[in-house]
Amino acid sequence: MAYALVLNSGSSSIKFQIVDPTASASDRPFVTGLVERIGEPNGRISIKIEGRHVESNMPIRDHRGGLMLAIAMLDANGAGPTAVDIIACGHRVVHGGKTFSAPVLVDDEVVEQIRELVPLAPLHNTANVDGIEVARDLLPNVPHVAVFDTGFFTDLPAASANYAIDLDVAQQHQIRRYGFHGTSHEFIAREVADHLGQSVEELNQIVLHLGNGASVSAIRGGQAQDTTMGLTPLEGLVMGTRSGDIDPGVIFHLYRTAGMDIDAIDDLLNRHSGVKGLSGVNDFRVLHEKMEEGDEKAKLAYDVYIHRLRRYIGAYMITLGRVDTITFTAGVGENDATVRTNSLADLENFGIKIDEEKNQNGSGPRIISTEDSATKVLVVPTNEELAIAQKSAAIAESL
């Protein structure tokens, strides 16, 4: 059997999977693994091979060392490149800028182009390049493919893509709305069409990717029309630790009156805001527990979260004109029935009706709206790794 190795390289970790590209979204990957605490003395490599867990704790000096150790562990357990047929290595890359609108076979030029985009995503793209370079050295005979989070949103309509700032400044500094989670939004749009037995070109869809990071997209006929994230993943919905939309004047106010520098404000808005900033927690299971105990801060955080989510659902209903499907996905979207209920409450006049029994029960891809709901509401698990594996395998097989 042929597999694709999928790598997601972060600043201090490497997540990876070995996936059958022909598998369904609900199939368990052959291998999942995590190299974490890179650069620290207490590094750890944790791997699951067909459900069997192996682990090693040791200092991990850098990405190269971590990936080398992980590959050695895989080979020792009959699951590495010397033991199974790896036909492609797919790399998740956060920011493709205007340069990359589709997955691309990696060569030296592509690596340099990704490196040139580092100013748009300093932490993410730097780590992504590190992972690509290490993997290319360690697996030189395997085609490497870069798949970009922003790719699906490259062709947003100009009215959606542009900010209303001086056009010359925007162009000089590559400022526009790029969108993120694109691999998930595109994957879900196609999964929904398959589940309904329709072509993606027939459908107008709203996709709600609700995890610790969260975004919404409006998709017409398989083409993105709008999305909530922008130049960075900070724009849009209230998220686990990110503020989402905020008056830019808040930044100036904090700088002038609180004496906070740019790095401190960046840290505040990205890591200490959102649900966590309002309530102290960003796990929705804990948030619900706190609300049940009467915690007013938890209730405020939840209400602000739902309010922002409903505002974007309404906006995208107008953007699309006709909405055939609304789909919940990612950690919160797939698992929190209360969020699903509250985000679509009292929309019967707009043809949106949730069946609460279906909403509260079931697993896997499913419709949770009533039979007479004009807009079908679904829960569909996302699988970005499978999507990357599929795209990477397709490019490798075309060589």
N, C-alpha and C positions, 0 to 999 in steps of 0.2 A: 504494500500500500504506500502511496506517495503522500508526503506531509509537507506543510509549510511551517517554518519557524517564524513566530511573530515576536518582535522585540519592542518594548516600550521603555526607553532609557531615560531615567530621571536624573536629577542632580546627585542623589545619593542612593539610588536604587535602580535595579533593572527588573522589570516584570517580563515574563516570557511565557509563551505557550507553543506547543507543537500540535498542530491542528490538521485534520483531514479537510481539505478545501471543499470536498463534496458533501460534507456532513450537513445536517439540518441545524437550525439555530438552537434547538433544544438538546442536541447531543453534547455529551460531556467531552471536552478536549482530551486527547491522548495524554498530554502533559501540561501541567501548569506549574509555574515556578516564580520565585522571588529571590533576588539578591538584594539584601538591604544593609543599611549602615555602612555603605562604602566609604573608606577613608577613616573609619573608626576601629578601635581595637576589638570591639565586640560585634564584628560582622556576622551575618547569618545568611545561609542559603537554605531555602525550604522548597521542596519539589514534591508534587503529587504525580505519580505515574499510574494511570488507570485507577485512580483512587487510593493507591498505596503511597504512603508518606515516607520520604527520606529527608533528613536534615543534617546540616553541618554548621558548627559555630567556630569561627576563626577570624583573625584580623583579615580584612579585605582592603588592600592598599588602594586600588583604583578600579575603573570599569574593566580594563583589560584583565586584571587579576580575577575579578569577580566572574566575568564571563568564561574565562578559562577554567576556573574551578567548577562552574555550573556544568559546562560541557563535559568535563571529566566525570562528574557525578552521573550525568545522564548516560554516558558511555558505559560506566561501570554497572549501570542498572538496565542495560539493554535498550536504552531509549535515546541515545545520542546520534550524532551525524555518522558515526562509523557503524551504527547498528540498524538504523532505519533510513529510508530514502527521503532525504530533505531536498525537495525540488526548487524551493525558493525561500528566501529570508525576507520577510516584510517588516519594515520599520515604520512605527508611528512617528510622524513628525508634526509638531503642533502647528507651525506657521509656514505656509507656502507663499505668503504675500501675493503679489500679482504675477509672480513668476510661474507658479505651478497650479494648474487647475485640475490636474488628473494625476494618478499614480505614475511614477517614472522609474525606469531602470537606473540604478545608481552607478555613476562613474565618477571620475575625479572632478569633472566640471560640475556635476550635480552637487557634490559635496561642498564645493566652493560657493555655489549659488545658495545653498541652505545656510552656509556660514555667513554669507552677506546679509541674510535676513535676521541675524541674531539681534540687532537693535529693536526689532518688532516683538521679540519674545526672548529676552536675554537668558533667563533661567532654562526655559524649555528647549529652545533650538540649540543652545550650547551643549546640553546633555544629549540631545538627539544626535548631533554630529559625533560626539564622543562614542556613542553606541554604534553608529554606522561604521566608523573607522575601525573600531576594535573588531566588530563582527566580520568586516571585509578581510581583515588580516587573518583572523582565525578560521574563516570559511571561504577561502579564495575561489573555490570551484563551484560555489552556489550563487545563482543570480540574486542580487540584492535589489529590493524595490522600496522606494519611499512612498508612503501614503499619507496625505496631508489632511489634518483636521479642518483646514479652511477650504479645501478643494471644492466641496459641494456648493459653497457660497461665492465662488469666484465671479460668477456671472449674475449676481444680484442686479436687478434693475437700478439704473443710475439714481433714481429718486430715493431708493433704499440704501444704496451703498455710500452715498456722499454725505458728509457733515457740512453744515452751513457755516464754514469758516473760509477765510481767504483762499481761493482756489490755488493760487501759486504756492502758498505755504503748504497747503495740503499735498500737492503733487510733489513738491521738493522733498517732503519728509514722509512720503508714502502713507499719509493719513487718510483712511477710509474705514468703512465698516467691513470687516473680513468675515466675521462669524466663526464659531467653533463648534465642536461636536458634530461636524459635518458628516463624518463616516457613520455615526449613529443615526442621524436624521435620514440620510439616504438609504441606509440599510432598513430602517423601520418603514419608510415609505414603500419600499418594494415588498417587504414582508406582509404589510397590510394588504397590498394589492393581491398578492398570492393567496392570502387567507380568505379574501373575499371572492377569489376566482375572477378578478378583473385585471386589466392592464393598468399600470401605474399612470399611463397617459390619460386615462379616463377620469382620474380622481383629483379632487381638491382636498388637501389634507392639512390639518394642524397637528404637529407632532410636539409633545411635551416631554422633553428629556429632563427628568427631575431627579438629580442625584445631589451629592454635596455641591458640585457645580451643576448649574441648571440653565437650560435654554429652551426657547420655543421657536419653531419655524412654521412658516406658511409656504406650502408647496402646491403649485398648480401643474398638473400633468407631469409630475416628476421633476419639475424645475423649481428651485427655491425662489420665492418672491420676497421674502423678508425673514429676518431672524433677530433674536434679542441681543446677542453678544456683538461686540463691535470691533474697534481697533485691537482691544484686548478682551479676555474673558470676564472682565469686571463689569461690563455694561449689562443692563437688562434686569432679569429677575432677582429678587432677594434670594441669596444662596446660603449654604451652610456657614461660611465664614466671610463671604464677599457681600458688599453693600448692594450691588446692582446699581440701577439708575440713581444718580445723586446730582443735585445742583452743583455745577463746577465751582460755584462761588464758595461752597463749603471748604474746598481745598485752600482757596486764598484766605478765607477767614481763619482756618486753623494755623496757617503759616504766619499770619499777621498778629493774631491775638493769643494763640496758644504757644507760639514759639516753636512749632513743630517743623522740622525740615522735610524735604521731599521723601526721603527714605522712611521716616516715621509715619507720614501720612499714607504712603504706599502700603506699609505694613498694617496700619489700622484698617484701611478699606479692603484689603485682600485677605487678612488673616484674623482680624478681630472685630468684624462687622457681621452683617447678615443675621441669621437666626442666633448664632453664637453671641454676637455683640449685644443683641437685645435680651437674651435669656440666660447666657452663660453656658449653653450646650448647643451642639449642632447635630446630635443624633435624634431623629424624630421619634424614636421609641421612648427615649428619655423625656423628650419634650412633651409627649402625650401624658406620660406619668406625672410630670410636674403640673400640667394643666388640671389633671384629675385631682391633684392635691390642693388646687386653688391658687397656684403660683401665678400672680398677675403678670409678671414679666414674660413667663412662658406663653400665656394667652396673648399678650401683645405681639410677641414675635410671630406666633402662628397667624394671627389676624393680618399683620402686615404682609406676611408671606403670601397668604391666600389673596389678599387685595391686589397685590402686584400681578399675581398669576392671572386672576380674572380680567384685569385690565388689558393684558396682552392677548388673552383669548378673544375678548371682544374686538380689539383692534384688528386682529388677523381674520376674524369673521368678516369684517368690512373689507379688508384687503382682498380676500378671495371672492366675496360676493355670495358664492354657494359653497357650503362646507359639507363634503360627503362623509368625512371621518375626522374624529379627534382621538388621538392615541396617546396613552400614558406609557412611558418606558423609563428605564434606569431605576436605581435603588428605591427612591421614594415613590416614583410613579408606578412601579410594579408591585410594591408591597404595602402601600399605605392607602387603604380603602377610604379612610376619612378624608384625606386630602382630595381624593378623586371626587367624593360626594360634594364637599364644600366648594371645590373649584368650579363645579358645573351646576350648583344649586339654583333653582328658580329660573331656569332657562327654557322651560317648556314652551313659552311663546315663540322661542326661536327654533323650535323643533328638536330640542336636545333633552332626552329623557333617560335617566339612568335606572336600570333595574337593580334595586339594592341587594336582592338575593344573589344575583350574578356578580355584583360588585364585591360583596363580602366573601364570596366563595369561589373556588376554582384556582387553577394554575395554568401556566403556559399561555400561548396566544388565545385570546377569547374576546367575544363581544360582550359588553356589560350594559348595553343600552336596551331599552324595551323594543318589542317588535314594531311598534308604531312610531319610533323615534326617527325623524327625517334624517338626522345625522347619526351615523353609527359611531358609538364610543367603544374603543377597544383598549385592552391591555396587551402589549406585545413586548416580551423580553428583548432587550438589545443584546447584540453580540458583536462588538466592534472588532474583536480579534478574528472572528470568523470572516467578517467583511474584509479585513486586511489580508487574511490568508487567501481568500478568493481572488482579490484583485492582484495579489502578488503572483499567485499560481498562473493566472491568465496571462500575465506579461511573460513569465518564465516559459510557458508552453508555446508562446508565439515566437520565441527566438529560433 
